């Protein structure tokens, strides 16, 4: 079986693949020191942890901008130069070279998906998975590294057992993996595991959570620079990962186009003045959709005063399950449970005589259409999950990633989805002893460290890999 990182050239020892499931593996953590590194198109995050359980400590932490042009369309262009930058970041951050867990991502080269297959034994799955994966990826199967894991194995001999099973797989273009490993080696790191971001954020925000989120159904929205990953976890297990092309750069571009300024200046405006002005969003409140459904209420119908009445999407029928948009195909983007349609300012409000507020209002007007599209795509993922598991509620939406810091983005999603939403602080779940970053900087950057923490804490949660 091909495995992530197995065929990397010029590596002293190929790293193991990351098992594709977050199902707890009963192996005792080693308590050793591990490095997690998240190489993004805009920023590089590195984090060092030691220990396990309540004793888990973050002993080194750092963040820096990715060198311009180092990553284009998800592909590393100069591993040596990027590796040198990472080495400098590690030295500055007090992170020592050691066993490293990293991740690869990119819509053009990485596919992470849960597929439904007929119930079968592990031996049968090993033979069948290649053909199922080949149907689900846009590049030749012989040019990828992949791994998979069944989320459960039904009892084949039990007549009452479900006829199908769900399997999570990850496939990455081999050239992406090779360049990734070359970069880590250029940084003086020892790659041990190549993982995927949906599993890493699940560890950081759910497994390490002190609020019992592993028993809940949680949507994690990881808002990066070029892409957003929407991952739905059912009882702590990843059930539906999806990537959408609306993220931080989309917000910056909207500001640039509206104000007629370069992207660099628009990025500065976004960081200083961009926020969702909730007082400009009108409409009343309705019960959370899940609450009404749990109470046995009828499907929601929303009448906007014209000839269009929108009904909550129906449960997917057999044969529709593998289409992420099956539940949303007949679903209007204007199905809005708590006010006006996404992307529309419902009630014009007077603008105070405050220059900064006027600037924020101007930027908010620029962002509103793209925010509406963003919320619609997240809602589609939630609706698809609900169609697959009609008896389950969705309990929380957790935002992470560098672009999750857009002011009031969590409040906006809660307003649009009717689900409690918040920006996560993954570092609140661990003991941070690292002194290289000020408390203010750490608090400001915390949502961006979800992937790096989940990577570094892999051994502490799952134990060593065989």
FIPALO-653626 format. One line per field, with one value per residue (C-alpha): x, y, z. Coordinates in Angstrom, 2 decimals, padded with zeros to 5 digits. Layout:
BEGIN
c1	[X / ...] .
c2	[Y / ...] .
c3	[Z / ...] .
! end
This chain:
BEGIN
c1	[000.00 / 001.36 / 001.79 / 002.26 / 005.96 / 007.07 / 008.77 / 010.36 / 013.72 / 016.88 / 015.42 / 017.51 / 014.45 / 010.97 / 008.42 / 005.47 / 002.04 / -000.48 / -003.39 / -006.44 / -008.73 / -008.97 / -010.39 / -008.29 / -005.50 / -004.74 / -001.01 / 000.70 / 002.17 / 005.96 / 006.00 / 008.86 / 009.36 / 007.76 / 007.68 / 004.56 / 004.98 / 002.24 / 003.56 / 000.89 / 000.86 / 000.90 / 002.40 / 004.56 / 003.67 / 005.98 / 005.31 / 007.17 / 005.43 / 006.64 / 004.81 / 001.25 / -002.12 / -002.41 / 001.40 / 001.49 / 003.57 / 004.27 / 007.99 / 008.58 / 006.37 / 006.83 / 005.15 / 006.45 / 005.32 / 006.01 / 008.69 / 007.01 / 006.73 / 007.85 / 004.50 / 002.47 / -000.87 / -000.04 / 003.27 / 006.62 / 008.85 / 012.17 / 012.56 / 016.05 / 015.10 / 011.90 / 013.80 / 016.31 / 013.47 / 011.97 / 015.33 / 015.62 / 012.12 / 012.92 / 016.08 / 014.20 / 011.33 / 013.35 / 012.22 / 014.91 / 015.25 / 013.69 / 010.96 / 008.58 / 004.94 / 003.87 / 000.92 / 000.31 / -002.69 / -003.87 / -007.01 / -005.03 / -002.90 / -004.50 / -007.85 / -009.34 / -012.73 / -015.09 / -016.60 / -019.30 / -018.51 / -020.23 / -019.47 / -016.36 / -013.47 / -010.14 / -008.54 / -011.29 / -011.04 / -007.30 / -008.00 / -011.01 / -009.87 / -007.54 / -010.38 / -012.65 / -009.94 / -009.16 / -012.77 / -012.54 / -009.31 / -008.55 / -005.03 / -003.59 / -003.60 / 000.00 / 001.21 / -000.11 / 000.75 / -002.30 / -003.58 / -007.02 / -008.88 / -012.37 / -014.32 / -015.97 / -016.12 / -019.69 / -020.13 / -020.41 / -022.13 / -024.80 / -027.97 / -028.95 / -025.60 / -025.60 / -024.99 / -022.44 / -019.44 / -017.63 / -013.95 / -011.75 / -008.90 / -006.19 / -004.33 / -001.60 / 000.34 / 003.74 / 005.65 / 004.03 / 005.07 / 008.64 / 009.07 / 007.53 / 009.99 / 012.93 / 011.90 / 011.82 / 015.24 / 016.63 / 015.35 / 017.27 / 014.13 / 013.50 / 010.16 / 008.40 / 004.75 / 003.03 / -000.50 / -003.54 / -004.99 / -008.54 / -007.15 / -004.72 / -007.34 / -009.57 / -006.87 / -006.15 / -009.74 / -011.65 / -009.31 / -007.50 / -010.69 / -011.60 / -015.30 / -016.21 / -016.41 / -015.42 / -019.00 / -020.57 / -021.13 / -018.82 / -018.14 / -014.58 / -014.08 / -010.34 / -010.04 / -006.66 / -005.28 / -006.24 / -008.61 / -011.08 / -011.53 / -014.94 / -014.80 / -017.72 / -016.93 / -019.57 / -018.80 / -015.17 / -014.75 / -014.21 / -017.25 / -017.24 / -014.22 / -014.64 / -012.50 / -014.01 / -012.11 / -013.26 / -010.74 / -008.62 / -007.31 / -010.91 / -011.68 / -008.55 / -009.38 / -012.90 / -011.47 / -008.89 / -011.52 / -013.97 / -011.45 / -009.26 / -006.08 / -003.28 / -003.56 / -000.84 / -002.70 / -005.99 / -004.39 / -003.41 / -006.95 / -008.35 / -006.19 / -006.87 / -010.48 / -012.29 / -015.09 / -018.67 / -020.88 / -023.61 / -025.74 / -026.26 / -027.76 / -031.52 / -034.13 / -035.59 / -034.49 / -035.82 / -035.09 / -031.90 / -032.82 / -031.47 / -033.49 / -036.71 / -035.94 / -035.19 / -038.53 / -040.28 / -041.05 / -041.97 / -039.39 / -038.58 / -040.33 / -039.25 / -041.53 / -039.82 / -043.02 / -042.77 / -043.48 / -040.50 / -040.94 / -037.82 / -038.05 / -035.35 / -033.53 / -034.84 / -032.92 / -030.69 / -032.11 / -030.15 / -027.55 / -027.17 / -024.91 / -021.57 / -022.50 / -021.59 / -024.17 / -026.97 / -028.72 / -028.23 / -028.98 / -032.58 / -031.69 / -031.82 / -028.85 / -031.45 / -032.66 / -031.89 / -033.12 / -032.43 / -032.90 / -032.25 / -030.56 / -026.77 / -024.85 / -027.53 / -027.65 / -031.22 / -031.64 / -029.68 / -028.35 / -027.14 / -023.39 / -021.95 / -019.75 / -016.62 / -013.97 / -012.84 / -016.40 / -017.06 / -013.98 / -015.15 / -018.59 / -017.01 / -014.94 / -017.91 / -019.95 / -017.12 / -016.99 / -020.71 / -021.23 / -018.24 / -019.27 / -022.68 / -021.07 / -018.81 / -021.74 / -023.71 / -020.87 / -020.53 / -024.30 / -024.16 / -021.69 / -023.87 / -026.95 / -025.15 / -024.18 / -027.76 / -029.00 / -026.64 / -027.46 / -031.02 / -031.32 / -028.21 / -027.94 / -025.03 / -023.82 / -021.03 / -019.12 / -015.46 / -013.39 / -009.62 / -006.91 / -005.24 / -008.20 / -010.67 / -009.61 / -011.77 / -013.82 / -017.19 / -016.85 / -018.01 / -021.03 / -021.87 / -021.80 / -023.94 / -026.39 / -026.46 / -026.46 / -028.35 / -025.62 / -023.46 / -020.16 / -016.86 / -013.25 / -011.13 / -007.99 / -006.24 / -003.42 / -005.93 / -006.08 / -002.37 / 000.27 / 002.35 / 005.77 / 007.48 / 008.72 / 009.69 / 006.37 / 004.64 / 001.26 / -000.44 / 001.13 / 000.26 / -003.38 / -003.61 / -002.10 / -003.65 / -006.33 / -003.57 / -001.83 / -004.59 / -002.96 / 000.58 / -000.61 / -002.63 / 000.40 / 002.84 / 000.42 / -000.20 / 001.97 / 000.55 / -002.98 / -002.59 / 000.68 / 003.64 / 003.14 / 004.25] .
c2	[000.00 / 003.42 / 005.62 / 009.33 / 010.17 / 006.64 / 007.42 / 010.77 / 011.10 / 012.24 / 011.44 / 009.46 / 007.62 / 007.93 / 008.99 / 006.86 / 007.71 / 009.15 / 006.78 / 008.44 / 007.98 / 009.99 / 006.97 / 006.69 / 004.12 / 002.43 / 003.00 / 004.80 / 008.17 / 008.34 / 011.77 / 012.79 / 016.09 / 016.56 / 019.44 / 020.36 / 022.55 / 024.12 / 025.61 / 027.88 / 030.06 / 033.20 / 032.11 / 029.37 / 028.18 / 026.01 / 024.57 / 022.20 / 020.07 / 017.75 / 015.26 / 013.96 / 014.36 / 017.17 / 017.48 / 018.40 / 021.53 / 023.88 / 024.55 / 026.49 / 028.52 / 030.81 / 032.32 / 034.18 / 035.23 / 032.71 / 034.05 / 035.58 / 033.12 / 030.16 / 028.43 / 028.86 / 027.08 / 024.88 / 023.71 / 024.54 / 026.22 / 026.35 / 023.77 / 024.95 / 028.61 / 027.74 / 025.31 / 028.03 / 030.37 / 027.63 / 027.01 / 030.71 / 030.71 / 027.70 / 029.29 / 032.47 / 030.51 / 028.19 / 025.10 / 022.43 / 020.11 / 016.78 / 014.35 / 016.36 / 015.91 / 018.08 / 018.36 / 019.01 / 020.75 / 022.26 / 021.86 / 021.05 / 018.31 / 016.87 / 015.10 / 014.13 / 012.49 / 010.13 / 007.62 / 005.04 / 001.46 / -001.91 / -003.48 / -005.67 / -007.09 / -005.26 / -007.63 / -006.98 / -003.23 / -003.31 / -004.72 / -002.53 / 000.87 / 001.64 / 001.47 / 003.60 / 006.23 / 006.28 / 007.28 / 010.13 / 011.93 / 014.22 / 012.87 / 009.43 / 006.92 / 005.92 / 009.47 / 009.75 / 008.76 / 007.68 / 006.19 / 005.17 / 003.94 / 002.58 / 004.67 / 001.47 / -002.18 / -003.54 / -007.13 / -008.84 / -011.95 / -009.99 / -009.78 / -006.58 / -004.88 / -001.85 / -002.82 / -000.05 / 001.41 / 004.76 / 005.02 / 008.08 / 008.38 / 010.92 / 011.14 / 013.61 / 014.15 / 012.49 / 015.54 / 017.66 / 015.17 / 015.00 / 018.78 / 018.99 / 016.49 / 018.15 / 021.42 / 019.84 / 018.30 / 021.63 / 023.04 / 020.39 / 018.58 / 014.84 / 014.12 / 011.25 / 011.65 / 013.42 / 014.13 / 016.01 / 019.20 / 017.98 / 015.37 / 017.84 / 020.50 / 017.78 / 016.84 / 020.44 / 021.62 / 018.45 / 015.83 / 018.40 / 020.27 / 020.51 / 021.01 / 017.49 / 018.28 / 014.72 / 013.67 / 016.46 / 017.10 / 019.94 / 021.89 / 023.22 / 026.03 / 026.46 / 029.78 / 030.04 / 032.49 / 030.79 / 028.02 / 027.24 / 023.71 / 022.85 / 019.64 / 018.05 / 015.74 / 013.38 / 012.32 / 013.28 / 011.38 / 013.19 / 012.44 / 015.09 / 017.13 / 019.73 / 022.52 / 025.78 / 028.41 / 031.39 / 032.49 / 035.38 / 036.32 / 036.53 / 039.10 / 041.07 / 041.03 / 042.31 / 045.26 / 045.90 / 045.94 / 048.12 / 050.70 / 050.61 / 049.94 / 047.34 / 043.98 / 044.86 / 048.00 / 046.07 / 043.47 / 046.25 / 047.65 / 044.21 / 043.76 / 047.24 / 047.97 / 044.89 / 043.55 / 042.45 / 045.29 / 043.24 / 046.30 / 046.66 / 043.17 / 043.20 / 040.56 / 038.85 / 035.71 / 032.19 / 029.01 / 027.23 / 024.78 / 021.82 / 022.75 / 022.86 / 019.61 / 017.88 / 019.06 / 017.39 / 020.61 / 020.71 / 021.56 / 025.23 / 027.27 / 030.84 / 033.19 / 036.40 / 038.11 / 037.24 / 034.12 / 032.24 / 030.01 / 028.10 / 024.77 / 023.09 / 020.54 / 016.98 / 013.98 / 012.51 / 009.49 / 006.30 / 006.92 / 010.61 / 010.15 / 010.59 / 014.01 / 016.73 / 018.98 / 016.43 / 018.06 / 021.49 / 020.88 / 022.01 / 024.36 / 028.08 / 030.14 / 032.48 / 029.92 / 032.14 / 031.20 / 034.40 / 037.45 / 038.60 / 036.58 / 036.22 / 039.09 / 041.72 / 044.61 / 044.45 / 047.67 / 050.79 / 052.32 / 055.84 / 056.18 / 057.95 / 060.95 / 058.90 / 058.60 / 055.14 / 053.82 / 055.23 / 053.38 / 050.19 / 050.63 / 051.09 / 047.93 / 046.00 / 046.96 / 045.56 / 042.31 / 041.63 / 039.84 / 037.52 / 036.92 / 035.83 / 033.31 / 032.10 / 031.51 / 029.78 / 027.30 / 026.52 / 026.02 / 023.58 / 021.44 / 021.53 / 020.62 / 017.71 / 016.36 / 016.72 / 014.83 / 011.95 / 011.92 / 013.26 / 012.30 / 014.24 / 017.85 / 020.15 / 021.52 / 023.98 / 025.79 / 026.42 / 028.80 / 028.61 / 029.67 / 033.03 / 034.58 / 033.55 / 036.72 / 038.87 / 040.83 / 039.27 / 036.50 / 034.00 / 036.14 / 036.44 / 032.67 / 032.15 / 034.68 / 032.97 / 029.33 / 029.48 / 027.40 / 028.61 / 029.74 / 030.95 / 031.62 / 028.91 / 029.38 / 026.01 / 027.17 / 027.49 / 023.68 / 023.22 / 024.56 / 027.10 / 027.51 / 028.99 / 032.53 / 033.50 / 035.17 / 037.92 / 037.17 / 039.78 / 038.31 / 034.79 / 035.69 / 037.48 / 034.56 / 031.67 / 030.63 / 030.19 / 027.50 / 024.87 / 022.77 / 023.04 / 022.08 / 019.14 / 017.89 / 018.25 / 016.65 / 013.59 / 011.27 / 012.75 / 011.84 / 008.70 / 007.22 / 006.26 / 004.88 / 001.36] .
c3	[000.00 / -000.92 / 002.11 / 002.59 / 002.40 / 001.58 / -001.71 / -000.85 / -002.54 / -000.72 / 002.69 / 005.13 / 006.37 / 004.98 / 007.61 / 008.47 / 007.22 / 009.60 / 010.28 / 008.81 / 011.82 / 015.01 / 016.82 / 020.02 / 019.76 / 023.06 / 023.23 / 026.06 / 025.03 / 025.26 / 026.93 / 024.66 / 022.85 / 019.43 / 016.97 / 015.01 / 011.96 / 009.86 / 006.62 / 005.18 / 002.11 / 004.27 / 007.59 / 009.09 / 012.59 / 014.67 / 018.10 / 020.44 / 023.07 / 025.80 / 027.99 / 027.86 / 029.55 / 032.10 / 032.03 / 028.34 / 027.92 / 025.02 / 025.41 / 022.20 / 019.89 / 016.91 / 013.87 / 010.83 / 007.37 / 004.62 / 002.24 / -000.84 / -003.71 / -001.59 / -002.10 / -005.28 / -005.72 / -002.75 / -004.23 / -002.62 / -005.21 / -003.34 / -000.54 / 000.40 / 000.84 / 002.68 / 004.90 / 005.76 / 006.80 / 008.99 / 010.64 / 011.48 / 012.92 / 015.10 / 016.46 / 017.29 / 018.87 / 021.07 / 019.14 / 018.96 / 015.94 / 016.72 / 015.72 / 013.61 / 012.70 / 009.78 / 007.43 / 003.77 / 002.31 / -000.94 / -003.00 / -006.15 / -004.64 / -001.51 / -001.17 / 002.19 / 002.06 / 003.84 / 001.43 / 001.93 / 000.95 / 001.38 / 004.74 / 004.48 / 006.46 / 006.82 / 004.30 / 001.77 / 002.34 / 001.66 / -001.79 / -002.60 / -001.35 / -004.27 / -006.77 / -004.62 / -004.10 / -007.82 / -008.49 / -005.98 / -006.88 / -009.86 / -010.49 / -011.43 / -008.59 / -009.42 / -008.71 / -005.15 / -001.62 / 000.32 / 003.53 / 004.77 / 007.82 / 008.34 / 010.83 / 011.99 / 010.94 / 011.05 / 012.13 / 008.76 / 010.12 / 011.97 / 009.82 / 011.63 / 010.94 / 008.60 / 004.97 / 004.47 / 006.28 / 006.18 / 005.31 / 005.65 / 003.16 / 002.39 / -000.90 / -001.85 / -005.03 / -004.67 / -005.89 / -003.15 / -000.48 / -001.81 / -001.83 / 001.63 / 003.08 / 001.36 / 003.02 / 006.47 / 005.97 / 004.80 / 008.11 / 010.04 / 011.16 / 011.41 / 009.70 / 011.42 / 010.41 / 007.52 / 008.69 / 007.39 / 008.78 / 009.57 / 011.98 / 013.54 / 014.32 / 015.77 / 018.27 / 019.23 / 019.60 / 020.52 / 022.03 / 024.18 / 025.05 / 028.72 / 027.87 / 026.82 / 023.10 / 022.20 / 023.02 / 020.93 / 017.24 / 016.33 / 013.14 / 012.91 / 010.40 / 009.78 / 007.92 / 006.25 / 003.72 / 000.46 / 001.61 / 004.39 / 005.69 / 007.10 / 009.14 / 010.96 / 013.88 / 015.21 / 018.76 / 018.25 / 014.96 / 011.66 / 009.49 / 006.82 / 005.66 / 002.95 / 001.48 / 000.22 / -001.80 / 000.30 / 002.93 / 004.15 / 000.71 / -000.52 / 002.16 / 001.29 / -002.41 / -001.75 / 000.18 / -002.54 / -005.28 / -003.34 / -002.18 / -005.28 / -003.32 / -003.71 / -001.96 / 000.56 / 001.61 / 001.67 / 003.96 / 006.37 / 006.24 / 006.95 / 010.03 / 011.39 / 010.45 / 009.12 / 011.27 / 010.94 / 012.14 / 013.72 / 014.42 / 010.66 / 010.33 / 010.93 / 011.48 / 014.46 / 016.20 / 015.73 / 017.66 / 016.72 / 013.92 / 015.86 / 018.94 / 016.98 / 015.20 / 018.50 / 019.81 / 016.91 / 015.06 / 011.41 / 008.72 / 008.63 / 005.95 / 005.34 / 003.46 / 002.33 / 001.25 / -002.44 / -004.44 / -003.02 / -000.01 / 001.01 / 002.79 / 004.82 / 002.58 / 002.75 / 004.01 / 001.29 / -000.47 / -001.18 / -003.86 / -002.93 / 000.09 / -001.69 / -003.08 / -000.56 / -002.13 / -002.31 / 000.62 / -000.84 / -004.50 / -004.16 / -001.35 / -001.95 / -000.75 / 000.69 / 003.25 / 006.20 / 009.68 / 011.55 / 009.38 / 005.81 / 003.06 / 003.34 / 001.84 / 002.28 / 004.74 / 005.95 / 007.86 / 006.92 / 010.10 / 010.72 / 010.59 / 013.65 / 013.02 / 013.66 / 010.91 / 012.02 / 012.19 / 008.71 / 007.47 / 009.12 / 007.57 / 004.14 / 004.56 / 005.95 / 002.88 / 000.75 / 002.74 / 003.06 / -000.29 / 000.25 / 003.86 / 002.60 / 000.23 / 003.04 / 005.39 / 002.64 / 002.01 / 005.71 / 005.91 / 003.01 / 004.92 / 008.03 / 005.99 / 004.36 / 007.79 / 008.97 / 005.91 / 006.71 / 010.42 / 010.71 / 014.38 / 015.41 / 016.49 / 015.68 / 018.99 / 018.27 / 015.54 / 016.36 / 014.24 / 013.97 / 011.56 / 011.06 / 009.24 / 011.96 / 013.78 / 011.51 / 014.05 / 014.92 / 012.34 / 014.95 / 015.84 / 012.14 / 011.63 / 014.71 / 013.32 / 009.92 / 011.06 / 014.34 / 016.02 / 018.93 / 017.39 / 018.79 / 017.86 / 019.49 / 021.54 / 021.25 / 023.55 / 026.41 / 026.50 / 027.34 / 029.69 / 027.75 / 029.36 / 026.30 / 026.92 / 023.37 / 022.59 / 024.56 / 026.07 / 023.85 / 020.71 / 021.81 / 022.46 / 019.13 / 017.19 / 019.16 / 016.58 / 013.99 / 016.08 / 016.00 / 013.28 / 014.70 / 018.20 / 016.91 / 014.99 / 017.87 / 020.35 / 018.21 / 020.34 / 023.54 / 022.43 / 020.36 / 021.59 / 019.38 / 015.89 / 015.22] .
! end
